[in-house]
Amino acid sequence: MTQGEQQTLAAMVQANDKLLKALTVLLAIKDEHLLAELNGVFAAITAESSEIRAGGPDVWDHLRHELALISCLVAEAESEPDETDGGGAGGVVN
């Protein structure tokens, strides 16, 4: 894989990470039980010895970190007043 291909792949991974976080936040705002259910699902997975459990402790530490981050983002979004500008989809935040 060339350096350019690696950079493209890294950008895609980062973009997908941001999109998945945003989608999870939006869904969690709509469904107050979503994050608790996600935590329950991952707790059940780690208790079993299945293929989906594969990955070292660093993977599961990162997953817990990501879920905590998403929980914070949801809490922030829910505490902010609804600011609709009526201007369509808005812009991409860097």
C-alpha positions in Angstrom: 0.0 0.0 0.0 1.4 3.4 -1.0 1.7 6.3 1.4 -1.1 8.1 -0.5 -3.4 5.0 -0.2 -2.6 4.8 3.5 -3.5 8.5 4.0 -6.7 8.0 2.1 -7.6 4.9 4.2 -6.8 6.8 7.4 -9.0 9.7 6.4 -11.8 7.3 5.6 -11.5 5.5 8.9 -11.5 8.9 10.8 -14.5 10.1 8.8 -16.4 6.8 9.5 -15.6 7.1 13.2 -17.0 10.6 13.3 -20.1 9.6 11.3 -20.8 6.6 13.6 -20.4 8.7 16.7 -22.7 11.4 15.3 -25.3 8.8 14.3 -25.1 7.1 17.8 -25.5 10.5 19.5 -28.6 11.3 17.3 -30.1 8.0 18.0 -29.4 8.2 21.7 -31.1 11.6 21.9 -34.2 10.1 20.3 -34.1 7.0 22.4 -33.1 7.6 26.1 -32.5 3.8 26.6 -30.1 3.3 23.7 -26.8 3.9 25.5 -27.8 1.6 28.4 -28.8 -1.1 25.9 -25.5 -0.7 24.1 -23.6 -1.1 27.3 -25.7 -4.1 28.2 -25.0 -5.7 24.8 -21.2 -5.2 25.1 -21.3 -6.4 28.7 -23.0 -9.6 27.5 -20.5 -10.0 24.7 -17.5 -9.7 27.0 -19.0 -12.4 29.3 -19.2 -14.9 26.5 -16.5 -16.6 24.5 -17.7 -15.8 21.0 -16.1 -14.6 17.8 -17.5 -11.1 18.3 -15.6 -10.9 21.6 -12.3 -11.3 19.8 -9.8 -8.5 20.4 -7.4 -7.6 23.2 -8.1 -5.6 26.3 -7.0 -2.4 24.4 -10.0 -2.9 22.0 -12.5 -3.1 24.9 -10.8 -0.2 26.7 -11.2 1.9 23.6 -14.8 0.8 23.2 -15.6 1.8 26.8 -13.9 5.2 26.1 -15.9 5.7 23.0 -19.2 4.9 24.7 -18.3 7.3 27.6 -17.5 10.0 25.0 -20.8 9.4 23.2 -22.6 9.6 26.6 -21.0 13.0 27.2 -21.9 14.3 23.8 -25.5 13.2 24.3 -25.6 14.9 27.7 -24.2 18.1 26.2 -26.7 18.0 23.3 -29.6 17.4 25.6 -28.6 20.3 27.9 -28.3 22.8 25.0 -31.4 24.8 23.9 -32.8 23.7 20.5 -31.1 26.0 18.0 -32.7 25.5 14.6 -31.7 27.9 11.9 -34.0 26.8 9.2 -31.1 26.8 6.9 -30.9 23.2 5.8 -28.3 20.6 6.7 -25.7 23.0 8.0 -21.9 22.6 7.6 -19.3 20.1 8.5 -17.5 20.8 11.7 -13.7 20.1 11.8 
